[in-house]
Amino acid sequence: MAKNLYFSKTTVVEAVQELAKAGVISVSKSGAGKRTVYLLLSPVFGQKQGKETVVVSGPKGAQRMVSVGPEKKTA
């Protein structure tokens, strides 16, 4: 994960530990030589996504795909 995100391994390990401590994820190691399993616990991860996927530009110009739904009307 660190390599794909261009972060140091230490940074990723610390971030995962912080998320686990906050109760957002659960980390389970199956034993020597086995993959680590990460379970997403936050209800945010279960929210229904929008109706359409579009490409948007971030603040630094990087593009990414996001899920959007219809605009909510305000009174």
Secondary structure, DSSP 8 states (H G I E B T S, - for coil): -HHHHT--HHHHHHHHHHHHHTTSEEEEE-STT--EEEEE-SGGGGS---SEEEEEE-TTS-EEEEEE-------
